[in-house]
Amino acid sequence: MNPKLRRPLVAGNWKMHGSRGEAGRLVGGLLAGAAGAGAAEVVICPAFVHLADVGRQLAGSPIALGAQDVCAEEPGAHTGEVAAAMLADIGCRYVIVGHSERRALYGEDDALVARKFLAARRHGLVPVLCVGETLAERDGGATAAVVLRQLDAALAAAGAGAFEQAVVAYEPVWAIGTGRTATPEQAQEVHALIRGRIGEKDARISASLRVLYGGSVKAGNALELFSMPDVDGGLIGGASLQAGEFLAICRAAGG
Ligand code: PGA
């Protein structure tokens, strides 16, 4: 059995979805069911424009607020960007950095993602560092090399100590939004690799680091993924847009 020392975490990544009204109704549904959500820590990450409204709605609830991205720079002349200080100021506790859609569609490389990770930490936010290989990389036997390269960029920039207040999300690109999940064994193998890499630097931090799985997690497959020893919860896209489905995933994580 899995002696989980780490409190499971489930984060909903709403991506670029939802009107103001829809966001409000989704949060309402989550709050109505939150009491039955189990022991997992729950975070929701709406689009930037909804953060303040959703944050007000969540005030006093056990659900935490996160953002989907952050600028690597401090406040200043960066039209269109949002600084970590601004996210912290409106009540965000978490921020996703290096999501594969940012890497693939917006040209974010490991160096930029590492700088975003650092910006988040400077302002007391918990970065959720996303790593993961494409299908071609997996088929080419490069999964470990890709995941470690992505992890090492943040590790080299921030040091292992920064991971005491960070989360890593393993999200195989071929499993995101495709309905195709990694098998629990495939996830476990990469999660153990990630934990092991941090453990080479600091055993204590490695033991407490939460490593989430992301990629087509649903209520129906969450339990088998979350029962693996190094899977500490999930980063949930599509299924986080339905309150009932998301809460069922939270229950699966919180046991
Ligand atoms: P998905 O997305 O759950 O819709 O596959 C996960 C993610 O992109 O974080």
Boltz pocket constraint, residues with backbone or C-beta under 6 A from the ligand:
constraints:
  - pocket:
      binder: B
      contacts: [[A, 13], [A, 171], [A, 175], [A, 176], [A, 177], [A, 178], [A, 179], [A, 214], [A, 215], [A, 216], [A, 217], [A, 235], [A, 236], [A, 237], [A, 238], [A, 239]]
      max_distance: 6.0
